[in-house]
Amino acid sequence: MKTPKQKFRLYEDLLQAQKQAFLEADITGGEAQQVVELDQARVGRLSRMDALQAQAMSLATGRRRLQHLQKIDAALGRIKEGDFGDCLGCGEPVNPKRLAADPTVTLCISCAQALE
């Protein structure tokens, strides 16, 4: 009989790959989050506005990336603990197709619909 970790090895590999991709994107996205130069003699008004907008978008993307990394870490923790694939709402198994679409989900479709 397979242990829970062996049973969900595919999901663990997928989650680890997603985590690595997010961490690499975080490294490259840090440049856009740098402080915007406000010296009008060096940078025009429209260029500063573009830079501020790019900075705001980069910060928002970084926050979403961090939230998703937290979901990935939580899913990896559930694999380690043997709780992966169980709905946190009702305790029933989450449909494998739902897990394949998003291995970070924590609720079965019935519990997720009840929350909406």
Secondary structure, 3 states (H helix, E strand, C coil): CCCHHHHCHHHHHHHHHHHHHHHHHHHHHHHHHCCCCCCCCCCCHHHHHHHHHHHHHHHHHHHHHHHHHHHHHHHHHHHHHCCCCECCCCCCECCHHHHHHCCCCCCCHHHHHHHC
